[in-house]
Structures are given as structure tokens and as C-alpha cells.
């Protein structure tokens, strides 16, 4: 699993998320920008162990879903998308 250092945290990227990023044209730098300064952070509708970070980056509204246990330091990116794409 690849890891990114973002806002003082180490965040993993699952293989699934890396594939979705490649297909959707989302870079690791985009992920860093969204998570370092999100315009919103909300719980996921699908799981209480997931958070959805959102922000506009270069004119695209991006969402990054991370999964982990609140209070724990180990979180991973599980998927990403641009507004208008399937989540």
C-alpha cells in the first residue's frame, strides 16, 4: 500500500483507490490538496468508519473518502471522485 504524508498524518492509499484515481485523472497531489485544506468533511452515508473530504482543485470538485477508526492514527484512502462521476 502506498502512503502519503498529509497535514502531519500518514494516510495509506488502497490499490482500489489508486486504480480509481488513475481512471478518473486524480493525482496524489490532488489528494494532498483536498485533505490538507478541505472545504467540507462529512461522515459517509455508507459507513460510520468513513469520512468524505471535499474541495475544488483546479476547477474540479473532488471528493476523497478515507476509512479508519476514529481516534486511531491509521487511515486509508478507499476511493476518490470528481463531481459528476459515480462515487
DSSP file (Angstrom, degrees, kcal/mol; ACC not computed):
  #  RESIDUE AA STRUCTURE BP1 BP2  ACC     N-H-->O    O-->H-N    N-H-->O    O-->H-N    TCO  KAPPA ALPHA  PHI   PSI    X-CA   Y-CA   Z-CA
    1    1 A X              0   0    0      0, 0.0     2,-0.2     0, 0.0    13,-0.1   0.000 360.0 360.0 360.0 131.8    0.0    0.0    0.0
    2    2 A X  E     -A   13   0A   0     11,-0.9    11,-2.5    10,-0.0     2,-0.4  -0.498 360.0-151.1 -76.4 148.8    1.3    3.4   -0.9
    3    3 A X  E     -A   12   0A   0      9,-0.2     2,-0.3    -2,-0.2     9,-0.2  -0.956   8.5-163.1-126.6 144.0    1.4    6.1    1.8
    4    4 A X  E     -A   11   0A   0      7,-3.1     7,-3.0    -2,-0.4     2,-0.7  -0.924  18.0-135.3-120.1 148.0    1.1    9.9    1.6
    5    5 A X  E     +A   10   0A   0     -2,-0.3     2,-0.4     5,-0.2     5,-0.2  -0.924  35.7 170.2-103.5 114.0    2.1   12.4    4.3
    6    6 A X  E >   -A    9   0A   0      3,-2.9     3,-2.3    -2,-0.7    -2,-0.1  -0.987  60.6 -21.0-132.9 124.3   -0.7   14.9    4.5
    7    7 A X  T 3  S-     0   0    0     -2,-0.4    -1,-0.1     1,-0.3     3,-0.1   0.855 128.0 -47.5  49.0  43.7   -1.2   17.6    7.1
    8    8 A X  T 3  S+     0   0    0      1,-0.3     2,-0.3    -3,-0.0    -1,-0.3   0.545 121.1 100.9  78.9   7.2    1.1   15.8    9.6
    9    9 A X  E <   -A    6   0A   0     -3,-2.3    -3,-2.9     2,-0.0     2,-0.6  -0.874  68.9-129.0-121.2 155.4   -0.6   12.4    9.1
   10   10 A X  E     -A    5   0A   0     -2,-0.3    65,-0.6    63,-0.3     2,-0.4  -0.933  29.4-173.7-102.9 121.7    0.4    9.3    7.2
   11   11 A X  E     -Ab   4  75A   0     -7,-3.0    -7,-3.1    -2,-0.6    65,-0.2  -0.961  13.0-142.4-118.8 129.4   -2.5    8.2    5.0
   12   12 A X  E     -Ab   3  76A   0     63,-2.3    65,-3.4    -2,-0.4     2,-0.5  -0.471   6.1-142.9 -83.5 160.4   -2.5    4.9    3.0
   13   13 A X  E     -Ab   2  77A   0    -11,-2.5   -11,-0.9    63,-0.2    65,-0.1  -0.983  17.5-136.6-124.4 118.1   -4.0    4.5   -0.5
   14   14 A X     >  -     0   0    0     63,-2.2     4,-2.3    -2,-0.5     5,-0.2  -0.260  23.2-113.1 -67.7 160.5   -5.6    1.2   -1.2
   15   15 A X  H  > S+     0   0    0      1,-0.2     4,-2.2     2,-0.2     5,-0.2   0.894 119.2  53.7 -59.9 -40.4   -5.0   -0.5   -4.5
   16   16 A X  H  > S+     0   0    0      1,-0.2     4,-2.5     2,-0.2    -1,-0.2   0.937 109.0  47.7 -60.3 -47.4   -8.7    0.1   -5.4
   17   17 A X  H  > S+     0   0    0     60,-0.3     4,-2.7     1,-0.2    -2,-0.2   0.901 109.8  53.1 -62.0 -40.8   -8.4    3.8   -4.7
   18   18 A X  H  X S+     0   0    0     -4,-2.3     4,-2.1     1,-0.2    -1,-0.2   0.900 110.3  47.7 -61.9 -40.8   -5.1    4.0   -6.8
   19   19 A X  H  X S+     0   0    0     -4,-2.2     4,-2.4     2,-0.2    -2,-0.2   0.924 112.3  48.8 -65.3 -43.9   -6.9    2.4   -9.7
   20   20 A X  H  X S+     0   0    0     -4,-2.5     4,-2.3     1,-0.2    -2,-0.2   0.894 110.0  52.6 -63.4 -39.4   -9.9    4.7   -9.4
   21   21 A X  H  X>S+     0   0    0     -4,-2.7     5,-2.6     2,-0.2     4,-0.8   0.929 110.0  48.1 -60.7 -45.6   -7.6    7.7   -9.2
   22   22 A X  H ><5S+     0   0    0     -4,-2.1     3,-0.7     1,-0.2    -2,-0.2   0.920 113.7  46.6 -62.1 -45.1   -5.8    6.7  -12.4
   23   23 A X  H 3<5S+     0   0    0     -4,-2.4    -1,-0.2     1,-0.2    -2,-0.2   0.873 117.2  43.6 -64.2 -37.6   -9.1    6.1  -14.3
   24   24 A X  H 3<5S-     0   0    0     -4,-2.3    -1,-0.2    -5,-0.2    -2,-0.2   0.418 110.9-116.0 -93.0   0.5  -10.5    9.4  -13.1
   25   25 A X  T <<5 +     0   0    0     -4,-0.8     2,-0.5    -3,-0.7    -3,-0.2   0.831  63.8 146.6  70.7  31.9   -7.4   11.5  -13.6
   26   26 A X      < -     0   0    0     -5,-2.6    -1,-0.2    -6,-0.2     2,-0.1  -0.896  33.0-152.9-104.9 127.5   -6.9   12.4  -10.0
   27   27 A X     >  -     0   0    0     -2,-0.5     4,-1.8     1,-0.1     5,-0.1  -0.464  28.3-111.9 -96.6 167.6   -3.3   12.7   -8.8
   28   28 A X  H  > S+     0   0    0      1,-0.2     4,-2.4     2,-0.2     5,-0.1   0.853 120.8  56.6 -63.8 -34.5   -1.7   12.2   -5.4
   29   29 A X  H  > S+     0   0    0      2,-0.2     4,-2.5     1,-0.2    -1,-0.2   0.887 103.5  53.8 -63.8 -38.2   -1.1   15.9   -5.3
   30   30 A X  H  > S+     0   0    0      2,-0.2     4,-2.4     1,-0.2    -2,-0.2   0.921 108.3  50.0 -59.4 -43.6   -4.8   16.4   -5.8
   31   31 A X  H  X S+     0   0    0     -4,-1.8     4,-2.6     1,-0.2     5,-0.3   0.926 110.2  50.1 -60.9 -45.6   -5.4   14.2   -2.8
   32   32 A X  H  X S+     0   0    0     -4,-2.4     4,-2.4     1,-0.2     5,-0.2   0.925 111.1  49.0 -58.5 -45.2   -2.9   16.1   -0.7
   33   33 A X  H  X S+     0   0    0     -4,-2.5     4,-1.2     2,-0.2    -1,-0.2   0.898 112.8  46.9 -64.9 -41.1   -4.6   19.4   -1.6
   34   34 A X  H  < S+     0   0    0     -4,-2.4    -2,-0.2     1,-0.2    -1,-0.2   0.948 118.3  40.2 -64.8 -48.5   -8.1   18.2   -0.7
   35   35 A X  H  < S+     0   0    0     -4,-2.6     3,-0.4     1,-0.2    -2,-0.2   0.788 111.7  55.5 -76.7 -27.2   -7.1   16.7    2.6
   36   36 A X  H  < S+     0   0    0     -4,-2.4    -1,-0.2    -5,-0.3    -2,-0.2   0.809 130.1  10.2 -74.0 -29.3   -4.7   19.4    3.7
   37   37 A X  S  < S+     0   0    0     -4,-1.2    -1,-0.2    -5,-0.2    -2,-0.2  -0.424  81.7 179.4-149.3  66.7   -7.4   22.1    3.3
   38   38 A X        -     0   0    0     -3,-0.4    17,-0.2     1,-0.1     3,-0.1  -0.358  27.5-148.8 -72.3 150.2  -10.9   20.7    2.7
   39   39 A X  S    S+     0   0    0     15,-2.6     2,-0.3     1,-0.3    16,-0.2   0.665  87.0  14.5 -86.9 -19.5  -13.9   22.9    2.3
   40   40 A X  E     -C   54   0A   0     14,-1.5    14,-2.3     2,-0.0     2,-0.4  -0.986  55.8-170.9-152.5 147.8  -16.0   20.2    3.9
   41   41 A X  E     +C   53   0A   0     -2,-0.3     2,-0.3    12,-0.2    12,-0.2  -0.981  24.0 166.1-134.2 121.8  -15.5   17.0    5.9
   42   42 A X  E     -C   52   0A   0     10,-2.1    10,-3.3    -2,-0.4     2,-0.1  -0.963  39.9 -99.5-137.3 151.6  -18.6   14.8    6.5
   43   43 A X  E     -C   51   0A   0     -2,-0.3     8,-0.2     8,-0.2     2,-0.1  -0.402  47.0-107.6 -65.0 148.0  -19.4   11.3    7.6
   44   44 A X        -     0   0    0      6,-2.1     6,-0.2     3,-0.6    -1,-0.1  -0.473  11.6-137.9 -73.4 147.1  -20.1    8.9    4.9
   45   45 A X  S    S+     0   0    0      1,-0.2    -1,-0.1    -2,-0.1     3,-0.1   0.726 103.0  52.8 -72.3 -21.8  -23.6    7.7    4.3
   46   46 A X  S    S+     0   0    0      1,-0.2     2,-0.3     2,-0.0    -1,-0.2   0.761 118.3  12.1 -88.5 -26.8  -22.3    4.2    3.8
   47   47 A X    >   -     0   0    0      3,-0.1     3,-1.4     1,-0.1    -3,-0.6  -0.984  51.6-141.1-156.9 137.1  -20.1    3.6    6.9
   48   48 A X  T 3  S+     0   0    0     -2,-0.3    -1,-0.1     1,-0.3    -3,-0.0   0.595 105.9  62.7 -72.9  -9.6  -19.5    5.3   10.3
   49   49 A X  T 3  S+     0   0    0     20,-0.1    19,-2.6    -6,-0.0     2,-0.4   0.263  94.2  79.6 -96.5  10.2  -15.8    4.4    9.8
   50   50 A X  E <   - D   0  67A   0     -3,-1.4    -6,-2.1    17,-0.2     2,-0.4  -0.932  56.4-165.6-122.9 144.6  -15.5    6.6    6.7
   51   51 A X  E     -CD  43  66A   0     15,-2.3    15,-2.5    -2,-0.4     2,-0.6  -0.958  13.3-143.6-122.7 145.2  -15.2   10.4    6.2
   52   52 A X  E     -CD  42  65A   0    -10,-3.3   -10,-2.1    -2,-0.4     2,-0.4  -0.944  13.2-165.6-112.6 115.6  -15.6   12.3    3.0
   53   53 A X  E     -CD  41  64A   0     11,-3.0    11,-2.8    -2,-0.6     2,-0.3  -0.825  11.5-174.1 -97.0 136.8  -13.3   15.2    2.3
   54   54 A X  E     +CD  40  63A   0    -14,-2.3   -15,-2.6    -2,-0.4   -14,-1.5  -0.973  14.8 143.8-135.2 150.0  -14.3   17.7   -0.4
   55   55 A X  E     - D   0  62A   0      7,-1.9     7,-2.9    -2,-0.3     2,-0.5  -0.925  46.5-104.9-172.4 152.3  -12.6   20.7   -2.1
   56   56 A X  E     - D   0  61A   0     -2,-0.3     2,-0.4     5,-0.3     5,-0.3  -0.770  35.7-176.9 -85.6 131.6  -12.3   22.3   -5.5
   57   57 A X  E >   - D   0  60A   0      3,-3.1     3,-1.7    -2,-0.5    -2,-0.0  -0.980  69.7 -19.1-132.1 118.0   -8.9   21.8   -7.1
   58   58 A X  T 3  S-     0   0    0     -2,-0.4    -1,-0.1     1,-0.3     3,-0.1   0.880 130.2 -48.4  52.2  43.0   -8.1   23.4  -10.4
   59   59 A X  T 3  S+     0   0    0      1,-0.2     2,-0.4     0, 0.0    -1,-0.3   0.484 117.9 109.7  80.7   3.0  -11.8   24.0  -11.2
   60   60 A X  E <   -D   57   0A   0     -3,-1.7    -3,-3.1    22,-0.0     2,-0.8  -0.936  66.6-134.3-113.2 134.3  -12.9   20.4  -10.3
   61   61 A X  E     -D   56   0A   0     -2,-0.4    22,-2.7    -5,-0.3     2,-0.3  -0.782  33.6-169.0 -85.8 109.9  -14.9   19.5   -7.2
   62   62 A X  E     -DE  55  82A   0     -7,-2.9    -7,-1.9    -2,-0.8     2,-0.4  -0.770  13.4-162.2-105.6 146.1  -13.1   16.5   -5.8
   63   63 A X  E     -DE  54  81A   0     18,-2.7    18,-2.0    -2,-0.3     2,-0.4  -0.985   2.6-168.2-124.9 139.0  -14.1   14.1   -3.0
   64   64 A X  E     -DE  53  80A   0    -11,-2.8   -11,-3.0    -2,-0.4     2,-0.6  -0.995   8.0-154.6-127.2 125.2  -11.8   11.8   -1.1
   65   65 A X  E     -DE  52  79A   0     14,-2.7    13,-3.0    -2,-0.4    14,-1.1  -0.892  12.7-173.4-104.2 122.8  -13.1    9.0    1.1
   66   66 A X  E     -DE  51  77A   0    -15,-2.5   -15,-2.3    -2,-0.6     2,-0.4  -0.867   6.0-157.0-112.8 151.2  -10.9    7.8    3.9
   67   67 A X  E     +DE  50  76A   0      9,-2.7     9,-2.1    -2,-0.3     2,-0.3  -0.975  33.7 104.6-129.3 139.9  -11.6    4.9    6.2
   68   68 A X  E     - E   0  75A   0    -19,-2.6     2,-0.5    -2,-0.4     7,-0.2  -0.960  67.6 -66.8 179.2-166.0  -10.4    4.1    9.7
   69   69 A X    >   -     0   0    0      5,-0.5     3,-2.7    -2,-0.3     5,-0.1  -0.948  53.9-110.5-110.8 121.9  -11.3    4.1   13.3
   70   70 A X  T 3  S+     0   0    0     -2,-0.5     3,-0.1     1,-0.3   -21,-0.0  -0.214 105.9  23.1 -51.5 135.5  -12.0    7.5   14.9
   71   71 A X  T 3  S+     0   0    0      1,-0.4    -1,-0.3     2,-0.0     2,-0.2   0.175 102.7 104.6  90.8 -17.4   -9.2    8.3   17.4
   72   72 A X    <   -     0   0    0     -3,-2.7    -1,-0.4     2,-0.1     0, 0.0  -0.620  68.2-139.2 -92.8 156.4   -6.7    5.9   15.7
   73   73 A X  S    S+     0   0    0     -2,-0.2     2,-0.9    -3,-0.1   -63,-0.3   0.595  76.4  93.0 -91.9 -10.9   -3.9    7.3   13.5
   74   74 A X        +     0   0    0     -5,-0.1    -5,-0.5   -63,-0.1     2,-0.3  -0.745  49.5 155.6 -92.0 106.6   -4.2    4.6   10.7
   75   75 A X  E     -bE  11  68A   0     -2,-0.9   -63,-2.3   -65,-0.6     2,-0.3  -0.933  21.2-160.8-126.4 150.7   -6.5    5.9    7.9
   76   76 A X  E     -bE  12  67A   0     -9,-2.1    -9,-2.7    -2,-0.3     2,-0.5  -0.978  24.3-118.4-132.3 146.8   -6.6    4.9    4.3
   77   77 A X  E     +bE  13  66A   0    -65,-3.4   -63,-2.2    -2,-0.3   -60,-0.3  -0.723  31.4 177.6 -76.8 124.8   -8.0    6.5    1.1
   78   78 A X  E     -     0   0A   0    -13,-3.0     2,-0.3    -2,-0.5   -12,-0.2   0.694  60.0 -12.2-105.9 -23.8  -10.6    4.0   -0.2
   79   79 A X  E     - E   0  65A   0    -14,-1.1   -14,-2.7   -62,-0.1    -1,-0.4  -0.972  53.5-160.7-166.8 164.1  -11.9    5.9   -3.2
   80   80 A X  E     + E   0  64A   0     -2,-0.3     2,-0.3   -16,-0.2   -16,-0.2  -0.966  13.4 169.8-143.5 155.8  -12.0    9.3   -4.9
   81   81 A X  E     - E   0  63A   0    -18,-2.0   -18,-2.7    -2,-0.3     2,-0.3  -0.985  29.3-121.6-161.3 162.8  -14.1   11.0   -7.5
   82   82 A X  E >   - E   0  62A   0     -2,-0.3     3,-2.5   -20,-0.2   -20,-0.2  -0.807  51.8 -86.8-100.8 148.5  -14.9   14.3   -9.2
   83   83 A X  T 3  S+     0   0    0    -22,-2.7   -22,-0.1    -2,-0.3     3,-0.1  -0.308 119.4  33.0 -54.0 134.8  -18.4   15.7   -9.0
   84   84 A X  T 3  S+     0   0    0      1,-0.5    -1,-0.3    -3,-0.0     2,-0.2   0.217  99.8  99.4  98.7 -13.9  -20.5   14.2  -11.8
   85   85 A X  S <  S-     0   0    0     -3,-2.5    -1,-0.5     1,-0.1     2,-0.1  -0.643  88.3 -88.0 -97.3 161.4  -18.7   10.9  -11.7
   86   86 A X              0   0    0     -2,-0.2    -4,-0.1     1,-0.1    -1,-0.1  -0.415 360.0 360.0 -64.7 145.6  -20.0    7.8   -9.9
   87   87 A X              0   0    0     -6,-0.1    -1,-0.1    -2,-0.1    -4,-0.0   0.435 360.0 360.0 -85.3 360.0  -19.0    7.7   -6.3
